[in-house]
Amino acid sequence: MKNMIPKGFIFSTVEAAVKKPGRQDIALIVSAVEADMAGTFTTNTVKAAPVKICMKKIASCTGQAIVVNSGNANACTGQQGMKDAREMIRIVSKETGLGQDLVYIASTGVIGTPLPMERIRQPLKTLAKEIGKATLDEVAKAIMTTDTFPKVVHRRLKIGNVSGTVSGICKGAGMIAPNMATMLCFILTDFAVGKKTLSAVLKSSVKRSFNRITIDGDMSTNDTVLMMANGLAGNDPVTAKSQDLVKFQKAVDEITYELAELVVKDGEGATKLVEVLVKGARTEKDAEKAAFSVANSCLVKTAVHGNDANWGRIICAVGYSGISFKEERADIYFNKVKVVKDGLANNKDKEATEELKAKKIRITVDLKSGKAGAKVLTCDLSEAYVRINAEYRT
Amino acid sequence: MKNMIPKGFIFSTVEAAVKKPGRQDIALIVSAVEADMAGTFTTNTVKAAPVKICMKKIASCTGQAIVVNSGNANACTGQQGMKDAREMIRIVSKETGLGQDLVYIASTGVIGTPLPMERIRQPLKTLAKEIGKATLDEVAKAIMTTDTFPKVVHRRLKIGNVSGTVSGICKGAGMIAPNMATMLCFILTDFAVGKKTLSAVLKSSVKRSFNRITIDGDMSTNDTVLMMANGLAGNDPVTAKSQDLVKFQKAVDEITYELAELVVKDGEGATKLVEVLVKGARTEKDAEKAAFSVANSCLVKTAVHGNDANWGRIICAVGYSGISFKEERADIYFNKVKVVKDGLANNKDKEATEELKAKKIRITVDLKSGKAGAKVLTCDLSEAYVRINAEYRT
């Protein structure tokens, strides 16, 4: 699908054996021209060196390249980590001829170990030289850690009469939790978009996609979403006043939501995708709180894993979410099967058990107390999650 | 250890096959005389019928019996659940001759299924008739659900010149989380204690024991701690002004802490007891928040399970706990091995891995920002936890 790539973006990937040899693990994204940029970052107090650097850079709303490594998060690495990240930028800048201020950086992987710079320097030079030799799909592969498949989503649309593309890639798998971007996500478009609009569009999309997924409730130190708009499609820039703003927002919304869904599907050890929809809440905030409480419950997640329609754990999780609601009004559904009616068992456990055998399940909690709702994506909790995470560094 | 039982308390247990046959699953505790009572209960909005009933009764600070069943939580059972719980009290009251207001009730087990009253009525009568035939240890066994061993702790002490006993039993295993009592705990003493003092002592003890443990972060609908003081030891009542108040408080503190530790040791699928101590925090609240964040992290708990000294996950969990702290000041220890010094790897991962092989591990996070601290108990997260909870109702 090379023709789906937004104009003017080129890529390269190289093996640097950051964690271990045998795969391309550093990647470079370059736009032919300076692009407008927007970003969202982890809200964890402990931030990786590349996150700290990008948070400063993004104030300029301008950039032209993103260099990424997997296998090492460059987090909790102190001054050395900052030095290493800056050196990576310097090498890319020197080899590509782009100003250092235009080069962004992201890392993902193990926390607390300094980057093996002695193994990275030479491959970084190669990476810059080979720009254009890799595809976006290969970049998506290079940024994987415990992911089992690369995550790439495209949308083609028209802004005015001009056709253009928005493409997004991301990596996820573990340490996925509320109030953050996802681990790493890069969204590229050849549409021209006003700087302020780009930032607003991205934030709005992230709020209802990456910020509404949870795998294990652990918020990462490295979560980064960067969006580049290089304008090479030739449209009139999308601004707050554009008729096409809604259309553009929708395309970005779809991309971030699909990527978020892919991240959860590929959750560590996940065998099922679970959509938790809380509706009939008094406020969206209440609905979100209740939905996250259900989605983060280990007891709910193991029950789903075992095809057990144990709705008591669901209403229990709503009960400790901190929102006020009337138990005797709540209805609960597994897909379309109503297992709880007005807070009581509806004797549909057998039918619900059948529904739970599917790979994608929707749990709906209708509080019947208002008109607000929120949807959170999660996955089941399996023995494989434990295995993967008990052995992650070995 | 029958001689360790506080004077005047007698017990019985009977098989009612509440969930399935094959074990004593209803129990009765009776004091020979009216006792002063105190209680703490779940803060979950969704409360089981027996919890709702006890919360009203406890206002009188008086009681003489506690009837308990395991196998069914009588939670999310609506009006029927309230009716059933009241009927249980009525039967016990009639058969024992004690006023209904003196009979307390507690249930633990599956949520959302009405009690099988047709199977319970007759055994309840037997239970009342056979009072005195069982030991406290047998009561501790009868209230177990997924617990693998009964939990009983005693303390003998003197108040003034009078010797007396405080005994505690409890059951735990799953749905153990902050801000609650534990699932069920009953503390009995033959000391005389003023009503207000009894309540204050219990609340203070629970705050730093049962409210500081977490197995899966799921807060139950049924958590109940009830304490009975019947005064048969013959001491002058312990009050806020008593010299021996500190001594009495200490005994109750020790009992609740030991029981809490036993609950965590017996956490579903647990192979290791983990003490998370956060010190050097600016406030106790901060320390508690950070400690719970670490103790609830699935990634930390799986790493401990796999003997992986992955301290990055610990500092990451402190980072998203919501407290403000300086990463570059934090030290982290596994037992006495300092794996992180001033926020950076201290290259002691090998030694730490050895420490992790023990059955009891202390993780210490020293924020070096103040003088406050808090300790939270938890366990590792194993594949067995997933198995137990995926198949709980089958």
Interface residues (C-beta under 8 A of the other chain):
Chain A: T43 N44 T45 V46 K47 A73 A75 C76 T77 G78 V110 I111 G112 T113 P114 G174 M175 A177 D216 G217 D218 M219 S220 T221 N296 S297 C298 L299 T302 A303 H305 G306 D308 N310 W311 G312 R313 I315 C316 A317 V318 G319 Y320 I323 S324 F325 E327 E328 V340 D342 G343 L344 A345 L381 S382 E383 Y385 V386 R387 N389 A390 E391 Y392 R393 T394
Chain B: T43 N44 T45 V46 K47 A73 A75 C76 T77 G78 V110 I111 G112 T113 P114 G174 M175 A177 D216 G217 D218 M219 S220 T221 N296 S297 C298 L299 T302 A303 H305 G306 D308 N310 W311 G312 R313 I315 C316 A317 V318 G319 Y320 I323 S324 F325 E327 E328 V340 D342 G343 L344 A345 L381 S382 E383 Y385 V386 R387 N389 A390 E391 Y392 R393 T394
